[in-house]
Amino acid sequence: MKFYEKFPQLKEKDFLAQILTNTVFSTMALENQHVSELKVHEIVLSLLNEQELKGNQFFSNQMI
């Protein structure tokens, strides 16, 4: 079974952005690095948008 077949929701940009935001924010909090969750979310979205513009296959509207 392929990765995206097992976890199809990861092809949804909003879901992926939220998972990445939560993971990065939690990890930074555990390391005593205080950054607002909103700032982390903005950074995650900008990185996802950058990858999308480069044509990397992240989302369901692209072929896998």
PDBQT receptor file of N, H, CA, C and O in Angstrom, charges set to zero:
ATOM      1  N   MET A   1       0.846  -1.179   0.000  1.00  0.00    +0.000 N 
ATOM      2  CA  MET A   1       0.000   0.000   0.000  1.00  0.00    +0.000 C 
ATOM      3  C   MET A   1       0.892   1.244   0.000  1.00  0.00    +0.000 C 
ATOM      4  O   MET A   1       1.832   1.354   0.788  1.00  0.00    +0.000 OA
ATOM      5  N   LYS A   2       0.578   2.169  -0.895  1.00  0.00    +0.000 N 
ATOM      6  H   LYS A   2      -0.185   2.080  -1.535  1.00  0.00    +0.000 HD
ATOM      7  CA  LYS A   2       1.352   3.399  -0.990  1.00  0.00    +0.000 C 
ATOM      8  C   LYS A   2       0.998   4.339   0.157  1.00  0.00    +0.000 C 
ATOM      9  O   LYS A   2      -0.084   4.257   0.739  1.00  0.00    +0.000 OA
ATOM     10  N   PHE A   3       1.922   5.222   0.462  1.00  0.00    +0.000 N 
ATOM     11  H   PHE A   3       2.801   5.288  -0.011  1.00  0.00    +0.000 HD
ATOM     12  CA  PHE A   3       1.758   6.152   1.582  1.00  0.00    +0.000 C 
ATOM     13  C   PHE A   3       0.479   6.973   1.463  1.00  0.00    +0.000 C 
ATOM     14  O   PHE A   3      -0.285   7.076   2.423  1.00  0.00    +0.000 OA
ATOM     15  N   TYR A   4       0.242   7.562   0.280  1.00  0.00    +0.000 N 
ATOM     16  H   TYR A   4       0.863   7.478  -0.500  1.00  0.00    +0.000 HD
ATOM     17  CA  TYR A   4      -0.941   8.407   0.103  1.00  0.00    +0.000 C 
ATOM     18  C   TYR A   4      -2.235   7.598   0.053  1.00  0.00    +0.000 C 
ATOM     19  O   TYR A   4      -3.312   8.154   0.270  1.00  0.00    +0.000 OA
ATOM     20  N   GLU A   5      -2.150   6.300  -0.227  1.00  0.00    +0.000 N 
ATOM     21  H   GLU A   5      -1.275   5.849  -0.403  1.00  0.00    +0.000 HD
ATOM     22  CA  GLU A   5      -3.338   5.451  -0.157  1.00  0.00    +0.000 C 
ATOM     23  C   GLU A   5      -3.709   5.197   1.295  1.00  0.00    +0.000 C 
ATOM     24  O   GLU A   5      -4.888   5.114   1.641  1.00  0.00    +0.000 OA
ATOM     25  N   LYS A   6      -2.700   5.075   2.132  1.00  0.00    +0.000 N 
ATOM     26  H   LYS A   6      -1.743   5.142   1.851  1.00  0.00    +0.000 HD
ATOM     27  CA  LYS A   6      -2.939   4.827   3.551  1.00  0.00    +0.000 C 
ATOM     28  C   LYS A   6      -3.399   6.095   4.268  1.00  0.00    +0.000 C 
ATOM     29  O   LYS A   6      -4.220   6.023   5.182  1.00  0.00    +0.000 OA
ATOM     30  N   PHE A   7      -2.881   7.246   3.865  1.00  0.00    +0.000 N 
ATOM     31  H   PHE A   7      -2.214   7.304   3.122  1.00  0.00    +0.000 HD
ATOM     32  CA  PHE A   7      -3.210   8.520   4.502  1.00  0.00    +0.000 C 
ATOM     33  C   PHE A   7      -3.653   9.543   3.449  1.00  0.00    +0.000 C 
ATOM     34  O   PHE A   7      -2.924  10.501   3.193  1.00  0.00    +0.000 OA
ATOM     35  N   PRO A   8      -4.821   9.364   2.835  1.00  0.00    +0.000 N 
ATOM     36  CA  PRO A   8      -5.245  10.255   1.745  1.00  0.00    +0.000 C 
ATOM     37  C   PRO A   8      -5.470  11.701   2.184  1.00  0.00    +0.000 C 
ATOM     38  O   PRO A   8      -5.358  12.616   1.368  1.00  0.00    +0.000 OA
ATOM     39  N   GLN A   9      -5.785  11.918   3.457  1.00  0.00    +0.000 N 
ATOM     40  H   GLN A   9      -5.877  11.174   4.120  1.00  0.00    +0.000 HD
ATOM     41  CA  GLN A   9      -6.028  13.284   3.928  1.00  0.00    +0.000 C 
ATOM     42  C   GLN A   9      -4.768  14.143   3.884  1.00  0.00    +0.000 C 
ATOM     43  O   GLN A   9      -4.864  15.369   3.940  1.00  0.00    +0.000 OA
ATOM     44  N   LEU A  10      -3.592  13.530   3.784  1.00  0.00    +0.000 N 
ATOM     45  H   LEU A  10      -3.515  12.534   3.738  1.00  0.00    +0.000 HD
ATOM     46  CA  LEU A  10      -2.352  14.303   3.693  1.00  0.00    +0.000 C 
ATOM     47  C   LEU A  10      -2.210  15.008   2.349  1.00  0.00    +0.000 C 
ATOM     48  O   LEU A  10      -1.342  15.867   2.192  1.00  0.00    +0.000 OA
ATOM     49  N   LYS A  11      -3.047  14.659   1.384  1.00  0.00    +0.000 N 
ATOM     50  H   LYS A  11      -3.752  13.962   1.512  1.00  0.00    +0.000 HD
ATOM     51  CA  LYS A  11      -3.029  15.344   0.091  1.00  0.00    +0.000 C 
ATOM     52  C   LYS A  11      -3.818  16.648   0.138  1.00  0.00    +0.000 C 
ATOM     53  O   LYS A  11      -3.776  17.435  -0.807  1.00  0.00    +0.000 OA
ATOM     54  N   GLU A  12      -4.544  16.880   1.246  1.00  0.00    +0.000 N 
ATOM     55  H   GLU A  12      -4.578  16.241   2.014  1.00  0.00    +0.000 HD
ATOM     56  CA  GLU A  12      -5.324  18.103   1.407  1.00  0.00    +0.000 C 
ATOM     57  C   GLU A  12      -4.438  19.167   2.051  1.00  0.00    +0.000 C 
ATOM     58  O   GLU A  12      -3.909  18.972   3.145  1.00  0.00    +0.000 OA
ATOM     59  N   LYS A  13      -4.287  20.279   1.366  1.00  0.00    +0.000 N 
ATOM     60  H   LYS A  13      -4.716  20.437   0.477  1.00  0.00    +0.000 HD
ATOM     61  CA  LYS A  13      -3.370  21.328   1.808  1.00  0.00    +0.000 C 
ATOM     62  C   LYS A  13      -3.703  21.840   3.212  1.00  0.00    +0.000 C 
ATOM     63  O   LYS A  13      -2.802  22.015   4.032  1.00  0.00    +0.000 OA
ATOM     64  N   ASP A  14      -4.974  22.080   3.494  1.00  0.00    +0.000 N 
ATOM     65  H   ASP A  14      -5.706  21.938   2.827  1.00  0.00    +0.000 HD
ATOM     66  CA  ASP A  14      -5.362  22.610   4.805  1.00  0.00    +0.000 C 
ATOM     67  C   ASP A  14      -5.029  21.634   5.926  1.00  0.00    +0.000 C 
ATOM     68  O   ASP A  14      -4.530  22.028   6.981  1.00  0.00    +0.000 OA
ATOM     69  N   PHE A  15      -5.312  20.356   5.685  1.00  0.00    +0.000 N 
ATOM     70  H   PHE A  15      -5.717  20.037   4.828  1.00  0.00    +0.000 HD
ATOM     71  CA  PHE A  15      -5.020  19.341   6.693  1.00  0.00    +0.000 C 
ATOM     72  C   PHE A  15      -3.517  19.234   6.935  1.00  0.00    +0.000 C 
ATOM     73  O   PHE A  15      -3.066  19.196   8.080  1.00  0.00    +0.000 OA
ATOM     74  N   LEU A  16      -2.755  19.187   5.860  1.00  0.00    +0.000 N 
ATOM     75  H   LEU A  16      -3.121  19.218   4.930  1.00  0.00    +0.000 HD
ATOM     76  CA  LEU A  16      -1.303  19.084   5.970  1.00  0.00    +0.000 C 
ATOM     77  C   LEU A  16      -0.718  20.298   6.687  1.00  0.00    +0.000 C 
ATOM     78  O   LEU A  16       0.169  20.157   7.529  1.00  0.00    +0.000 OA
ATOM     79  N   ALA A  17      -1.212  21.483   6.356  1.00  0.00    +0.000 N 
ATOM     80  H   ALA A  17      -1.932  21.597   5.672  1.00  0.00    +0.000 HD
ATOM     81  CA  ALA A  17      -0.728  22.704   6.998  1.00  0.00    +0.000 C 
ATOM     82  C   ALA A  17      -1.006  22.677   8.494  1.00  0.00    +0.000 C 
ATOM     83  O   ALA A  17      -0.161  23.086   9.289  1.00  0.00    +0.000 OA
ATOM     84  N   GLN A  18      -2.185  22.197   8.885  1.00  0.00    +0.000 N 
ATOM     85  H   GLN A  18      -2.872  21.864   8.239  1.00  0.00    +0.000 HD
ATOM     86  CA  GLN A  18      -2.526  22.154  10.311  1.00  0.00    +0.000 C 
ATOM     87  C   GLN A  18      -1.658  21.145  11.055  1.00  0.00    +0.000 C 
ATOM     88  O   GLN A  18      -1.189  21.426  12.158  1.00  0.00    +0.000 OA
ATOM     89  N   ILE A  19      -1.444  19.985  10.465  1.00  0.00    +0.000 N 
ATOM     90  H   ILE A  19      -1.825  19.757   9.569  1.00  0.00    +0.000 HD
ATOM     91  CA  ILE A  19      -0.590  18.964  11.095  1.00  0.00    +0.000 C 
ATOM     92  C   ILE A  19       0.836  19.492  11.261  1.00  0.00    +0.000 C 
ATOM     93  O   ILE A  19       1.434  19.349  12.328  1.00  0.00    +0.000 OA
ATOM     94  N   LEU A  20       1.374  20.099  10.212  1.00  0.00    +0.000 N 
ATOM     95  H   LEU A  20       0.889  20.216   9.346  1.00  0.00    +0.000 HD
ATOM     96  CA  LEU A  20       2.734  20.641  10.288  1.00  0.00    +0.000 C 
ATOM     97  C   LEU A  20       2.830  21.769  11.310  1.00  0.00    +0.000 C 
ATOM     98  O   LEU A  20       3.800  21.847  12.064  1.00  0.00    +0.000 OA
ATOM     99  N   THR A  21       1.826  22.640  11.335  1.00  0.00    +0.000 N 
ATOM    100  H   THR A  21       1.038  22.576  10.723  1.00  0.00    +0.000 HD
ATOM    101  CA  THR A  21       1.817  23.740  12.298  1.00  0.00    +0.000 C 
ATOM    102  C   THR A  21       1.817  23.206  13.721  1.00  0.00    +0.000 C 
ATOM    103  O   THR A  21       2.610  23.651  14.550  1.00  0.00    +0.000 OA
ATOM    104  N   ASN A  22       0.941  22.261  14.008  1.00  0.00    +0.000 N 
ATOM    105  H   ASN A  22       0.297  21.900  13.334  1.00  0.00    +0.000 HD
ATOM    106  CA  ASN A  22       0.863  21.693  15.358  1.00  0.00    +0.000 C 
ATOM    107  C   ASN A  22       2.164  21.005  15.756  1.00  0.00    +0.000 C 
ATOM    108  O   ASN A  22       2.624  21.141  16.889  1.00  0.00    +0.000 OA
ATOM    109  N   THR A  23       2.748  20.272  14.828  1.00  0.00    +0.000 N 
ATOM    110  H   THR A  23       2.374  20.161  13.907  1.00  0.00    +0.000 HD
ATOM    111  CA  THR A  23       3.986  19.546  15.117  1.00  0.00    +0.000 C 
ATOM    112  C   THR A  23       5.142  20.503  15.394  1.00  0.00    +0.000 C 
ATOM    113  O   THR A  23       5.863  20.339  16.377  1.00  0.00    +0.000 OA
ATOM    114  N   VAL A  24       5.317  21.496  14.532  1.00  0.00    +0.000 N 
ATOM    115  H   VAL A  24       4.731  21.629  13.733  1.00  0.00    +0.000 HD
ATOM    116  CA  VAL A  24       6.413  22.453  14.702  1.00  0.00    +0.000 C 
ATOM    117  C   VAL A  24       6.212  23.276  15.971  1.00  0.00    +0.000 C 
ATOM    118  O   VAL A  24       7.152  23.466  16.742  1.00  0.00    +0.000 OA
ATOM    119  N   PHE A  25       4.988  23.765  16.192  1.00  0.00    +0.000 N 
ATOM    120  H   PHE A  25       4.225  23.611  15.565  1.00  0.00    +0.000 HD
ATOM    121  CA  PHE A  25       4.706  24.572  17.377  1.00  0.00    +0.000 C 
ATOM    122  C   PHE A  25       4.971  23.777  18.657  1.00  0.00    +0.000 C 
ATOM    123  O   PHE A  25       5.591  24.290  19.589  1.00  0.00    +0.000 OA
ATOM    124  N   SER A  26       4.506  22.535  18.704  1.00  0.00    +0.000 N 
ATOM    125  H   SER A  26       4.002  22.118  17.947  1.00  0.00    +0.000 HD
ATOM    126  CA  SER A  26       4.702  21.687  19.884  1.00  0.00    +0.000 C 
ATOM    127  C   SER A  26       6.172  21.387  20.127  1.00  0.00    +0.000 C 
ATOM    128  O   SER A  26       6.642  21.434  21.264  1.00  0.00    +0.000 OA
ATOM    129  N   THR A  27       6.891  21.081  19.065  1.00  0.00    +0.000 N 
ATOM    130  H   THR A  27       6.509  21.042  18.142  1.00  0.00    +0.000 HD
ATOM    131  CA  THR A  27       8.320  20.789  19.195  1.00  0.00    +0.000 C 
ATOM    132  C   THR A  27       9.084  22.005  19.702  1.00  0.00    +0.000 C 
ATOM    133  O   THR A  27       9.953  21.886  20.565  1.00  0.00    +0.000 OA
ATOM    134  N   MET A  28       8.758  23.168  19.165  1.00  0.00    +0.000 N 
ATOM    135  H   MET A  28       8.052  23.265  18.464  1.00  0.00    +0.000 HD
ATOM    136  CA  MET A  28       9.432  24.391  19.611  1.00  0.00    +0.000 C 
ATOM    137  C   MET A  28       9.099  24.694  21.067  1.00  0.00    +0.000 C 
ATOM    138  O   MET A  28       9.967  25.145  21.814  1.00  0.00    +0.000 OA
ATOM    139  N   ALA A  29       7.862  24.455  21.481  1.00  0.00    +0.000 N 
ATOM    140  H   ALA A  29       7.157  24.089  20.874  1.00  0.00    +0.000 HD
ATOM    141  CA  ALA A  29       7.473  24.683  22.874  1.00  0.00    +0.000 C 
ATOM    142  C   ALA A  29       8.236  23.742  23.803  1.00  0.00    +0.000 C 
ATOM    143  O   ALA A  29       8.664  24.149  24.884  1.00  0.00    +0.000 OA
ATOM    144  N   LEU A  30       8.409  22.492  23.391  1.00  0.00    +0.000 N 
ATOM    145  H   LEU A  30       8.062  22.161  22.513  1.00  0.00    +0.000 HD
ATOM    146  CA  LEU A  30       9.170  21.539  24.201  1.00  0.00    +0.000 C 
ATOM    147  C   LEU A  30      10.631  21.955  24.349  1.00  0.00    +0.000 C 
ATOM    148  O   LEU A  30      11.277  21.638  25.347  1.00  0.00    +0.000 OA
ATOM    149  N   GLU A  31      11.140  22.665  23.353  1.00  0.00    +0.000 N 
ATOM    150  H   GLU A  31      10.615  22.923  22.542  1.00  0.00    +0.000 HD
ATOM    151  CA  GLU A  31      12.527  23.132  23.382  1.00  0.00    +0.000 C 
ATOM    152  C   GLU A  31      12.645  24.546  23.949  1.00  0.00    +0.000 C 
ATOM    153  O   GLU A  31      13.682  25.194  23.803  1.00  0.00    +0.000 OA
ATOM    154  N   ASN A  32      11.568  25.023  24.602  1.00  0.00    +0.000 N 
ATOM    155  H   ASN A  32      10.726  24.496  24.720  1.00  0.00    +0.000 HD
ATOM    156  CA  ASN A  32      11.548  26.357  25.217  1.00  0.00    +0.000 C 
ATOM    157  C   ASN A  32      11.776  27.482  24.212  1.00  0.00    +0.000 C 
ATOM    158  O   ASN A  32      12.361  28.509  24.557  1.00  0.00    +0.000 OA
ATOM    159  N   GLN A  33      11.329  27.301  22.994  1.00  0.00    +0.000 N 
ATOM    160  H   GLN A  33      10.854  26.466  22.714  1.00  0.00    +0.000 HD
ATOM    161  CA  GLN A  33      11.406  28.340  21.973  1.00  0.00    +0.000 C 
ATOM    162  C   GLN A  33       9.998  28.894  21.796  1.00  0.00    +0.000 C 
ATOM    163  O   GLN A  33       9.116  28.222  21.261  1.00  0.00    +0.000 OA
ATOM    164  N   HIS A  34       9.804  30.112  22.247  1.00  0.00    +0.000 N 
ATOM    165  H   HIS A  34      10.520  30.658  22.682  1.00  0.00    +0.000 HD
ATOM    166  CA  HIS A  34       8.467  30.696  22.270  1.00  0.00    +0.000 C 
ATOM    167  C   HIS A  34       8.189  31.485  20.994  1.00  0.00    +0.000 C 
ATOM    168  O   HIS A  34       8.702  32.588  20.801  1.00  0.00    +0.000 OA
ATOM    169  N   VAL A  35       7.376  30.902  20.140  1.00  0.00    +0.000 N 
ATOM    170  H   VAL A  35       6.960  30.006  20.297  1.00  0.00    +0.000 HD
ATOM    171  CA  VAL A  35       6.932  31.533  18.900  1.00  0.00    +0.000 C 
ATOM    172  C   VAL A  35       5.419  31.338  18.850  1.00  0.00    +0.000 C 
ATOM    173  O   VAL A  35       4.914  30.270  19.195  1.00  0.00    +0.000 OA
ATOM    174  N   SER A  36       4.701  32.366  18.422  1.00  0.00    +0.000 N 
ATOM    175  H   SER A  36       5.110  33.234  18.142  1.00  0.00    +0.000 HD
ATOM    176  CA  SER A  36       3.242  32.237  18.385  1.00  0.00    +0.000 C 
ATOM    177  C   SER A  36       2.829  31.198  17.345  1.00  0.00    +0.000 C 
ATOM    178  O   SER A  36       3.485  31.021  16.318  1.00  0.00    +0.000 OA
ATOM    179  N   GLU A  37       1.734  30.524  17.638  1.00  0.00    +0.000 N 
ATOM    180  H   GLU A  37       1.201  30.667  18.472  1.00  0.00    +0.000 HD
ATOM    181  CA  GLU A  37       1.238  29.510  16.711  1.00  0.00    +0.000 C 
ATOM    182  C   GLU A  37       0.835  30.147  15.382  1.00  0.00    +0.000 C 
ATOM    183  O   GLU A  37       0.971  29.527  14.327  1.00  0.00    +0.000 OA
ATOM    184  N   LEU A  38       0.344  31.372  15.434  1.00  0.00    +0.000 N 
ATOM    185  H   LEU A  38       0.233  31.875  16.291  1.00  0.00    +0.000 HD
ATOM    186  CA  LEU A  38      -0.023  32.084  14.207  1.00  0.00    +0.000 C 
ATOM    187  C   LEU A  38       1.201  32.299  13.315  1.00  0.00    +0.000 C 
ATOM    188  O   LEU A  38       1.119  32.128  12.099  1.00  0.00    +0.000 OA
ATOM    189  N   LYS A  39       2.335  32.674  13.913  1.00  0.00    +0.000 N 
ATOM    190  H   LYS A  39       2.402  32.813  14.901  1.00  0.00    +0.000 HD
ATOM    191  CA  LYS A  39       3.568  32.888  13.147  1.00  0.00    +0.000 C 
ATOM    192  C   LYS A  39       4.043  31.574  12.516  1.00  0.00    +0.000 C 
ATOM    193  O   LYS A  39       4.451  31.549  11.355  1.00  0.00    +0.000 OA
ATOM    194  N   VAL A  40       3.987  30.493  13.286  1.00  0.00    +0.000 N 
ATOM    195  H   VAL A  40       3.655  30.514  14.229  1.00  0.00    +0.000 HD
ATOM    196  CA  VAL A  40       4.380  29.180  12.762  1.00  0.00    +0.000 C 
ATOM    197  C   VAL A  40       3.474  28.803  11.591  1.00  0.00    +0.000 C 
ATOM    198  O   VAL A  40       3.950  28.304  10.571  1.00  0.00    +0.000 OA
ATOM    199  N   HIS A  41       2.171  29.041  11.738  1.00  0.00    +0.000 N 
ATOM    200  H   HIS A  41       1.785  29.446  12.567  1.00  0.00    +0.000 HD
ATOM    201  CA  HIS A  41       1.215  28.718  10.675  1.00  0.00    +0.000 C 
ATOM    202  C   HIS A  41       1.516  29.521   9.403  1.00  0.00    +0.000 C 
ATOM    203  O   HIS A  41       1.448  28.984   8.297  1.00  0.00    +0.000 OA
ATOM    204  N   GLU A  42       1.846  30.795   9.562  1.00  0.00    +0.000 N 
ATOM    205  H   GLU A  42       1.901  31.231  10.460  1.00  0.00    +0.000 HD
ATOM    206  CA  GLU A  42       2.192  31.633   8.407  1.00  0.00    +0.000 C 
ATOM    207  C   GLU A  42       3.426  31.095   7.685  1.00  0.00    +0.000 C 
ATOM    208  O   GLU A  42       3.468  31.061   6.455  1.00  0.00    +0.000 OA
ATOM    209  N   ILE A  43       4.422  30.679   8.453  1.00  0.00    +0.000 N 
ATOM    210  H   ILE A  43       4.388  30.706   9.452  1.00  0.00    +0.000 HD
ATOM    211  CA  ILE A  43       5.654  30.133   7.866  1.00  0.00    +0.000 C 
ATOM    212  C   ILE A  43       5.362  28.828   7.126  1.00  0.00    +0.000 C 
ATOM    213  O   ILE A  43       5.838  28.621   6.010  1.00  0.00    +0.000 OA
ATOM    214  N   VAL A  44       4.579  27.955   7.750  1.00  0.00    +0.000 N 
ATOM    215  H   VAL A  44       4.192  28.123   8.657  1.00  0.00    +0.000 HD
ATOM    216  CA  VAL A  44       4.220  26.676   7.125  1.00  0.00    +0.000 C 
ATOM    217  C   VAL A  44       3.485  26.917   5.811  1.00  0.00    +0.000 C 
ATOM    218  O   VAL A  44       3.792  26.285   4.800  1.00  0.00    +0.000 OA
ATOM    219  N   LEU A  45       2.518  27.826   5.823  1.00  0.00    +0.000 N 
ATOM    220  H   LEU A  45       2.269  28.339   6.643  1.00  0.00    +0.000 HD
ATOM    221  CA  LEU A  45       1.772  28.121   4.591  1.00  0.00    +0.000 C 
ATOM    222  C   LEU A  45       2.673  28.686   3.503  1.00  0.00    +0.000 C 
ATOM    223  O   LEU A  45       2.527  28.343   2.330  1.00  0.00    +0.000 OA
ATOM    224  N   SER A  46       3.604  29.552   3.891  1.00  0.00    +0.000 N 
ATOM    225  H   SER A  46       3.723  29.831   4.844  1.00  0.00    +0.000 HD
ATOM    226  CA  SER A  46       4.499  30.123   2.882  1.00  0.00    +0.000 C 
ATOM    227  C   SER A  46       5.399  29.045   2.276  1.00  0.00    +0.000 C 
ATOM    228  O   SER A  46       5.662  29.062   1.074  1.00  0.00    +0.000 OA
ATOM    229  N   LEU A  47       5.870  28.114   3.098  1.00  0.00    +0.000 N 
ATOM    230  H   LEU A  47       5.656  28.100   4.075  1.00  0.00    +0.000 HD
ATOM    231  CA  LEU A  47       6.705  27.025   2.582  1.00  0.00    +0.000 C 
ATOM    232  C   LEU A  47       5.906  26.080   1.681  1.00  0.00    +0.000 C 
ATOM    233  O   LEU A  47       6.407  25.633   0.649  1.00  0.00    +0.000 OA
ATOM    234  N   LEU A  48       4.674  25.778   2.068  1.00  0.00    +0.000 N 
ATOM    235  H   LEU A  48       4.267  26.141   2.907  1.00  0.00    +0.000 HD
ATOM    236  CA  LEU A  48       3.836  24.924   1.225  1.00  0.00    +0.000 C 
ATOM    237  C   LEU A  48       3.525  25.603  -0.102  1.00  0.00    +0.000 C 
ATOM    238  O   LEU A  48       3.546  24.964  -1.154  1.00  0.00    +0.000 OA
ATOM    239  N   ASN A  49       3.236  26.898  -0.050  1.00  0.00    +0.000 N 
ATOM    240  H   ASN A  49       3.219  27.418   0.804  1.00  0.00    +0.000 HD
ATOM    241  CA  ASN A  49       2.965  27.641  -1.288  1.00  0.00    +0.000 C 
ATOM    242  C   ASN A  49       4.191  27.680  -2.187  1.00  0.00    +0.000 C 
ATOM    243  O   ASN A  49       4.077  27.564  -3.407  1.00  0.00    +0.000 OA
ATOM    244  N   GLU A  50       5.360  27.844  -1.585  1.00  0.00    +0.000 N 
ATOM    245  H   GLU A  50       5.453  27.938  -0.594  1.00  0.00    +0.000 HD
ATOM    246  CA  GLU A  50       6.607  27.854  -2.357  1.00  0.00    +0.000 C 
ATOM    247  C   GLU A  50       6.817  26.515  -3.062  1.00  0.00    +0.000 C 
ATOM    248  O   GLU A  50       7.182  26.474  -4.237  1.00  0.00    +0.000 OA
ATOM    249  N   GLN A  51       6.584  25.422  -2.338  1.00  0.00    +0.000 N 
ATOM    250  H   GLN A  51       6.287  25.455  -1.384  1.00  0.00    +0.000 HD
ATOM    251  CA  GLN A  51       6.742  24.095  -2.934  1.00  0.00    +0.000 C 
ATOM    252  C   GLN A  51       5.713  23.860  -4.034  1.00  0.00    +0.000 C 
ATOM    253  O   GLN A  51       6.010  23.232  -5.050  1.00  0.00    +0.000 OA
ATOM    254  N   GLU A  52       4.506  24.369  -3.822  1.00  0.00    +0.000 N 
ATOM    255  H   GLU A  52       4.266  24.879  -2.996  1.00  0.00    +0.000 HD
ATOM    256  CA  GLU A  52       3.451  24.220  -4.824  1.00  0.00    +0.000 C 
ATOM    257  C   GLU A  52       3.818  24.964  -6.112  1.00  0.00    +0.000 C 
ATOM    258  O   GLU A  52       3.575  24.468  -7.212  1.00  0.00    +0.000 OA
ATOM    259  N   LEU A  53       4.402  26.149  -5.969  1.00  0.00    +0.000 N 
ATOM    260  H   LEU A  53       4.600  26.551  -5.076  1.00  0.00    +0.000 HD
ATOM    261  CA  LEU A  53       4.819  26.924  -7.137  1.00  0.00    +0.000 C 
ATOM    262  C   LEU A  53       5.953  26.248  -7.899  1.00  0.00    +0.000 C 
ATOM    263  O   LEU A  53       6.053  26.378  -9.119  1.00  0.00    +0.000 OA
ATOM    264  N   LYS A  54       6.803  25.529  -7.176  1.00  0.00    +0.000 N 
ATOM    265  H   LYS A  54       6.721  25.424  -6.184  1.00  0.00    +0.000 HD
ATOM    266  CA  LYS A  54       7.906  24.811  -7.810  1.00  0.00    +0.000 C 
ATOM    267  C   LYS A  54       7.418  23.568  -8.545  1.00  0.00    +0.000 C 
ATOM    268  O   LYS A  54       8.168  22.951  -9.301  1.00  0.00    +0.000 OA
ATOM    269  N   GLY A  55       6.160  23.207  -8.319  1.00  0.00    +0.000 N 
ATOM    270  H   GLY A  55       5.550  23.709  -7.705  1.00  0.00    +0.000 HD
ATOM    271  CA  GLY A  55       5.597  22.052  -9.010  1.00  0.00    +0.000 C 
ATOM    272  C   GLY A  55       5.759  20.745  -8.271  1.00  0.00    +0.000 C 
ATOM    273  O   GLY A  55       5.486  19.683  -8.831  1.00  0.00    +0.000 OA
ATOM    274  N   ASN A  56       6.197  20.796  -7.027  1.00  0.00    +0.000 N 
ATOM    275  H   ASN A  56       6.419  21.659  -6.573  1.00  0.00    +0.000 HD
ATOM    276  CA  ASN A  56       6.311  19.555  -6.260  1.00  0.00    +0.000 C 
ATOM    277  C   ASN A  56       4.922  19.007  -5.958  1.00  0.00    +0.000 C 
ATOM    278  O   ASN A  56       3.979  19.772  -5.755  1.00  0.00    +0.000 OA
ATOM    279  N   GLN A  57       4.799  17.713  -5.927  1.00  0.00    +0.000 N 
ATOM    280  H   GLN A  57       5.565  17.091  -6.092  1.00  0.00    +0.000 HD
ATOM    281  CA  GLN A  57       3.497  17.068  -5.786  1.00  0.00    +0.000 C 
ATOM    282  C   GLN A  57       3.121  16.904  -4.321  1.00  0.00    +0.000 C 
ATOM    283  O   GLN A  57       3.560  15.967  -3.654  1.00  0.00    +0.000 OA
ATOM    284  N   PHE A  58       2.308  17.822  -3.835  1.00  0.00    +0.000 N 
ATOM    285  H   PHE A  58       1.951  18.583  -4.377  1.00  0.00    +0.000 HD
ATOM    286  CA  PHE A  58       1.826  17.725  -2.462  1.00  0.00    +0.000 C 
ATOM    287  C   PHE A  58       0.335  17.459  -2.371  1.00  0.00    +0.000 C 
ATOM    288  O   PHE A  58      -0.125  16.821  -1.425  1.00  0.00    +0.000 OA
ATOM    289  N   PHE A  59      -0.422  17.941  -3.341  1.00  0.00    +0.000 N 
ATOM    290  H   PHE A  59      -0.048  18.459  -4.110  1.00  0.00    +0.000 HD
ATOM    291  CA  PHE A  59      -1.855  18.011  -3.135  1.00  0.00    +0.000 C 
ATOM    292  C   PHE A  59      -2.631  17.195  -4.152  1.00  0.00    +0.000 C 
ATOM    293  O   PHE A  59      -2.109  16.817  -5.201  1.00  0.00    +0.000 OA
ATOM    294  N   SER A  60      -3.893  16.930  -3.822  1.00  0.00    +0.000 N 
ATOM    295  H   SER A  60      -4.317  17.237  -2.970  1.00  0.00    +0.000 HD
ATOM    296  CA  SER A  60      -4.715  15.998  -4.585  1.00  0.00    +0.000 C 
ATOM    297  C   SER A  60      -4.995  16.444  -6.017  1.00  0.00    +0.000 C 
ATOM    298  O   SER A  60      -5.338  15.607  -6.852  1.00  0.00    +0.000 OA
ATOM    299  N   ASN A  61      -4.860  17.727  -6.329  1.00  0.00    +0.000 N 
ATOM    300  H   ASN A  61      -4.580  18.407  -5.651  1.00  0.00    +0.000 HD
ATOM    301  CA  ASN A  61      -5.113  18.165  -7.696  1.00  0.00    +0.000 C 
ATOM    302  C   ASN A  61      -3.918  17.899  -8.609  1.00  0.00    +0.000 C 
ATOM    303  O   ASN A  61      -3.942  18.253  -9.788  1.00  0.00    +0.000 OA
ATOM    304  N   GLN A  62      -2.891  17.286  -8.072  1.00  0.00    +0.000 N 
ATOM    305  H   GLN A  62      -2.871  16.998  -7.115  1.00  0.00    +0.000 HD
ATOM    306  CA  GLN A  62      -1.710  16.946  -8.856  1.00  0.00    +0.000 C 
ATOM    307  C   GLN A  62      -1.597  15.430  -8.939  1.00  0.00    +0.000 C 
ATOM    308  O   GLN A  62      -2.068  14.715  -8.053  1.00  0.00    +0.000 OA
ATOM    309  N   MET A  63      -0.980  14.949  -9.993  1.00  0.00    +0.000 N 
ATOM    310  H   MET A  63      -0.598  15.530 -10.712  1.00  0.00    +0.000 HD
ATOM    311  CA  MET A  63      -0.818  13.508 -10.161  1.00  0.00    +0.000 C 
ATOM    312  C   MET A  63       0.232  12.977  -9.204  1.00  0.00    +0.000 C 
ATOM    313  O   MET A  63       1.233  13.635  -8.918  1.00  0.00    +0.000 OA
ATOM    314  N   ILE A  64      -0.018  11.782  -8.722  1.00  0.00    +0.000 N 
ATOM    315  H   ILE A  64      -0.830  11.248  -8.954  1.00  0.00    +0.000 HD
ATOM    316  CA  ILE A  64       0.931  11.132  -7.807  1.00  0.00    +0.000 C 
ATOM    317  C   ILE A  64       1.475   9.897  -8.475  1.00  0.00    +0.000 C 
ATOM    318  O   ILE A  64       2.294   9.188  -7.890  1.00  0.00    +0.000 OA
TER     319      ILE A  64
